[in-house]
Amino acid sequence: MSSDHISVSIKSSVKNVLRKVGRRPEARRISGLMGLNARPVNLNIGVSGIPVPGTVAVYFGDGADKIYQVTQWLPVLEELHQKQEVLLVFRTLSAFKAAEKFTKLPKIYIRRFSDLMDLYDDNELKLVIYTNNSRSNFQSLDHPRLVHVHVNHGESDKLSMVSNKAKAYDKVFVAGPAAIKRHEAMLIDFDRSKLEVTGRPQLDIDFALELDPSDKLDVMYAPTWEGENEDNNYTSLDKYGVAIIEALLATPSWRIIYKPHPRIQTSKNPGVAQAHSRIMELLELANESGAEHVISEQGNILAMFESTDALVTDVSSVGLDYLYLQPSKPLVISDRRTNREILHRDAPVAQACHVVDTNSIANIGELLNDALVHDSHKDERLEMRKFYFGELSRGDSTKRFQDVVASLIDERTSKLDNFRGWHS
């Protein structure tokens, strides 16, 4: 589709919205924001589900390749939308269009910084949520009136979970005690009062099961991707992935569920890509011989946990989500650097798991059998769950998340009223 065709489609969408809302204030705001009097070719704005001025904006500045960082929050945001109107704000057309497949929440695409500021100035938004640390977040952070809240797109022990950028936000929502310690240990001169414990509201959602349980031991292997750089590379795929799958295949009474990170499908790392391809080949060959292993590249991993009996994964949010939802089930963690001291320091959950590394991979079959059949770390995992998530039960996180959002909005509204009173 040409740029002209996209522009015409966008402009037509805006005009249709304005016909519906007539001369209401929303129409004036949208007309000014969308630039309907601009030149015919205009790729600055896309619109869907408008008019919704909204109370809470969810800002996303990256492209469709990272849309998973938003989609895992969508069920939580859809529930929040029942109490606080939510508007999804995209800065790339690809992400805006990709989001159409996942949610009916109101959404808008704004390319230019000046239009973004107009959106914030001309509407009744109170609070902005950020699900990652994109560099473009700092354009949105430029607006002084709104409450800026970072929630990240998961809870893990990856280095990327703690960034000095946290100092720029008004509040940083974290899952529990482990995240607090992580920020205190990694950041110098960080204001601890910025942290708000809200648990993991994504884990409160009741998803329809995407995986039928079997009469076998259902073992999920869910490797993460290789990260943006080596410091953030925690994947087991290129080092241990094929060996893990071969060891699992050696026990016919086990069924494998292979659930790689979404970005593995487009990995530019040759070792990761080759391992992924080989694993797919091994599982497909086994299935041709009558096995019933599962390959799920696009499924919702949270909707699969209930149907599994054990998880083999890497240092990532997947392992901690499993620890929260299924603490009584075996969990195995990989360590690509084979440094147990650093692993235990940086990823405390590994203290309550069997660990796959260079030293143990030669006996991977014995390790997996011991971990999955005998499960000697069960009591330790239950204690570790408290370290990461406190005493939160399922459902508590959603209430806490919604309550904190409402409280921050009320607090900022009160401060703005006082500010206007002083300057009137």
N, C-alpha and C positions, 0 to 999 in steps of 0.2 A: 504494500500500500504506500502511495507517495505521501510526502509531507503535506501537500495541498489537500489530499483526501482526508488525512488525519485532522488537519486544521478545520476543514468544513464540518467534520463529524463532531468535533469538540464544540465549535461555535453553535451548531444546531442543537446540541444537548443543552447548552446554556440558555438558548432562546426558548426551548421547550419548557425549561424550568421557570423562566420568567413569565411565560404565559400563564402557568399554573398559579404562581404566587401573586400575580398582578402588581398592585401598587403598595403592597405591604413593605415595611421597613427592610425585611430580608431581601426583597427584590432590589431595592436601591443599593444595599451593601454588596449583593452578588454582582449586580451590573457594573459597579465601580471596580470591583476586584477582578472580574473576568476580562475587563478591557474589551467590551463589545464594540467600542468605537475604534479599536486598533486596526492595523493593516490586515488585509484578508488572510495572509499567512501568519499564523500565531500558534506556536507550539508551547506557549508558556503555561497554559491552563488546561486541565482535564477535570471533568466534574461527574459525580455520580451520587445520587441520593440526596441532593441539595433541594430545598433549603433546610439546613440544620446548623444554625449558628454554633451550637454546642457549648458545653462547659469545660470538657476535657479534650485536649488535642493529643493525638498520638503521632509523634513526629518520626518519619523514616526517610533518611537522606540517601540511602544506597539503592542499588539496582535490584532487579528480579532475582539475581543469583543468591541474594541474601534474604529473600522474603521469608524464609523459615524463621528468622529472628523476630518477625511480627506474628506469623501465623500461630505460633505456640501460645501467644497471649490472647488470641482472638476470642476464645470461649469466655475468658475472664472479662475481657472488655465488653463483650456482648451482655454479660450479666451486669456489669457496671452501668451500661447504657440504660438499664431500666431505672436507675436512680440519678445518674449524671449523664447528660447527653454527651456522647463521644463522637469525635470527628477524626478520621484518619487523614494525616497530612503527608503527602508523598512529594519528593523533589525530583524523581525520575519517572518518565512515562512508562517505562517497563515495569517498575514495581507497582505503579498505580493500576495498570492493566492486569498484572498477575493477581493482585488482591481481589479482583472481581470473582475469581474462582472460589474464594475461601469465605467471604463474608458479605452480608448485606448492610453492614455498618456504613453510614455516610462517609464518603471519602473525597478527597480533592487532590489534584496535582498542581503544584506551583513550582515553576523553575526558577524564577527570578527572586532575588533577595528582597527587592523593594515590594513585590507583591506579597511575599510572606509577611513582611512587617505590616502591610495594609490589612491582611487577614487578621492579624493579632490586634491591630488598632481598631478596626471597624466592627468587630464582633464581640460577643460576650464571653469569650474563652477565659478561663480562670487558671488552668493548670495544664502543663505539657508533660507528657510521658515519653521517655526515650528508652528504646529496647536494645541499643548498642552504643558504642563510642565512636560513631562515624565522625569524621572531621567536619562534615557539614552541620553537625549538631551545634557548633559554635555560632553559626549564623542565627539559628533559632534562639540560642541562649542570649543573644544580643538584646532581646526584648526585656525590659526591666519590670513590667507590671505583672507578668505571669509567674506562677510557681513552677520551677523546673525540677522534674523528678526523674532520676535514673533508676530503671528497674532491671536492666540487663536482660538477656534472653535465656538465662538458665542459672543454676547454682552448681558451680564446680570448683575444683582446686587448680584449674588452669591459671597460668601466670596472667593471662588476659582478663581474668575476673577482677583484678585490682588495677586500676589505672590512676595516675595522678590527675587525670581529667575529672575524677570524682569531686575534686575540690571546687569545680565550676558550678555544680548543681546545687540547688537549694536543699534537696534531700536525696538520699540514696537508699532505696528499699533493699533490704537484705533478708536472707532466709532465716538466720538464727545465729547462735553463739559462734560457730566456726567462721562465719563471714565477718563478724565483728573483729575477731582475733586476726583474721587475714588482713583487714584494712589497717589495723593497729601495727601489725608487724611490717607491712610493706611501705606504708606512706609516712613521710616525715612531715610534721606540723599539720597533720590532718585534724580537722575539727570533728571529733567523734559524735557530736550532737547532730551532725548531718544524717547519721544512720538511723533508719527506722526499720525495726524488725516486723516484717509482714508475712513471713513464712513463704510457702510456695503455692499461691492460689491456683496455679495451673493444675496442681495435683489433686484438687478438690473436685474436678469435673468428672462426672460419670459418663464415660465414653461407651458407645456401643462396641462390643467385642469385635475386633478385626481378625481374630485368629481363633479357630476352633481348637480346643485342647485335644490331645490324642491319648491313647492308652500307653504311650511311651514316656520316657523322661524328656520333656521338651526343654531344650537348652538353646537360649538365644546368644548369638555372637553379634555384638553391636560395636564395631570399631568406630572411633572418631576419625576426622580428616587430619591432614598434615599441618594445618595451621598456616598463618600468614608468614611465619618465619620459623627457624629451627628452635628458638626458645619456646615457641608455642606449639611445637610438634609433639603430640602425645599418642599418635596412632600406633597401633600394633601391627597394622596390615603388612607393611613391607618387611618387618622383622620376624613376626611370629604367626601372621594370619593363616597362611597355608598350612603350617604345622598344626595349629589349633584345629582347623577344620578336618585335617586328615586324622587327628587323634579322636575327634568326636565321631567321625565316620567309622572308625574301627570298632565301635560298640553298636551293634544293630538295634539294641533296645533303646537307643537315644534318637530323638528327632531334632534336627538342627533348624533353627530359625535364624537366617542370616539377614541382619538389618543394619546395613552400613549408613554412616552419616550421609545426608543428602548431597554434600559437595564432593563425595568420593566419586560419583558418577562422572564428574568433569575434572577430575584431578589431573594436574600437569606434572605430578611427581611420577616418574617412570616406574619406580619400585611399587608404589601404592597402586597405580593403574594395573600393573602386571599381576600383582597379588589378587586384586579384586577380580580380574578376568579369570584367573586360574581357579579361584574359589567358586565363581559362577559355573565354570566348566565342571568341576568336581561334583557339585551338587546336582547339576543337570544330568550328568552321567549316572549318578546314584539313583536319581528318580526314574531314569529310563529302565533301571533294573528292578524297579518296584518299590523303592523307598518313597517317602512322602515329606521330604525336607521342604522348607519354605524359603523363598527368596522374596524379600519385601524392600524394594528400594524407595518407595514413595509413601508407604503406610504410616499411620500415626503410632509411634512406638509406645506411647502411654496407653493406647487402647489394646496393646498386645501383652502387657506385663501380666495381667491377671491369668492369661492362658499359658504362661511359661512356668517351669519348675526351677530354673536357674539362669543366671546371666554371666557371660564372660564379656568384659568390656575394657575400656581404657580409662585414664584419668579424664573425666568429662562429666557433664551434668547427667548423663544417662545412668551411671552407676549410683549417684546420689538420689536420683528420682526413684530408682529401684529400691534403694535402702529405705526410703521414706514409705513407699507403697507396699513393698514386699520384704520387710526386714527378716522374716523367718525363712526366706529362701536363699540358697547359696549364691554368693557373689564372688567373682574372680576378677582381679584387676591386673593390667599389664604395666610393665615398666620398661620402656625402650632404652633407658639410660643405664639400667642395672646398677643402681646406687640406692640400696635399701635405706640408708640413713637419710638421704635427701628426700626420697619418696615418702617416708614416714613423717618427715617434717612438713613437706609441702602438701601432701595428700594423706591426712591422718586416717582416712577410711581404709587405706591399705594395711593398717595395723590389725584390722579385723577381717582380713581376706587372705586367701591364697594368692600369690603373686607370680605371674608369668614374666620371666626375664631371660637374659642370655644364659644364666646359670641353671635355670630350671627347664628351659625349653627342650633339652635333650631327653628329659623324663616327663614330657608334657602329658602323656597318657596316664601315668601314675598320679601326677598332680591333679588332673581333672577328675579322675576316679575318686581320689581322696576327698576333694573339695565337694563334688556333687553327690557322692553316696554317703560319706561319713560326716561331712559338714561340722568340723570341729570348732568353727568360729561363730556359731550361732549366737551365743550369749554375748560375745564381744560386739557383734553387729548391733544388737539391741541397745547396748550402751552407746555405741557410736552414733546411732540415730538421734539420741538426745543431744549429743554434741553438735550435730549439724542443724537440728530442727527444734531443739528444746522439747517442751511437753505438748507441742501442737498436735491435735488430732485432726482427722480429715474433716474439712468444713471450717475449721478455725481460721485458716489463712485467708479465705475469701472475705469473711466478715472483717478481719483485721485490715485487709487491704482497702476495702470499701470505706471503713470507718476513718482510716488515716487520710485517704483522699478527701473525704468530706470535711474532716477537721482542718486540713491544710487550706482548702478553699475558703472555709469560713474565716479562718485566721487571716488570710491574705485580704479578703473582702473587707474585714474590719479595719485592717491597717490602711487600705486604700481610702476608705471613708474618712479616717482620721487625717490622712495626708491631704485629701482634697479640702477638708475643713480648715486645716492650717494655712492652705494656700489660696483660699477663696477671698 
